[in-house]
Amino acid sequence: MIEEIIGQPVLYLMTNTNLTTDRSGIVVILKELSEVRNPESISKINVRNLAD
């Protein structure tokens, strides 16, 4: 269903549910990068600065 909605092939789908907290999570790994409506709104992180 995800592939049909976003029009991208899904490589992996990982889910986890914690019955104690009643929380669930889903991580979807796509085969290709998706287009975004506003690429300027995505924050850019300089990985080299993370080590400092």
URURJO-V222600 format. One record per helix or strand of 3 or more residues. SS is the DSSP state (@ for helix, = for strand). FROM is the first residue (numbers start at 1). LEN is the number of residues. If there is no record, write none. Layout:
ss:SS from:FROM len:LEN
ss:SS from:FROM len:LEN
This chain:
ss:@ from:2 len:5
ss:= from:10 len:9
ss:= from:23 len:8
ss:@ from:39 len:3
ss:@ from:47 len:4
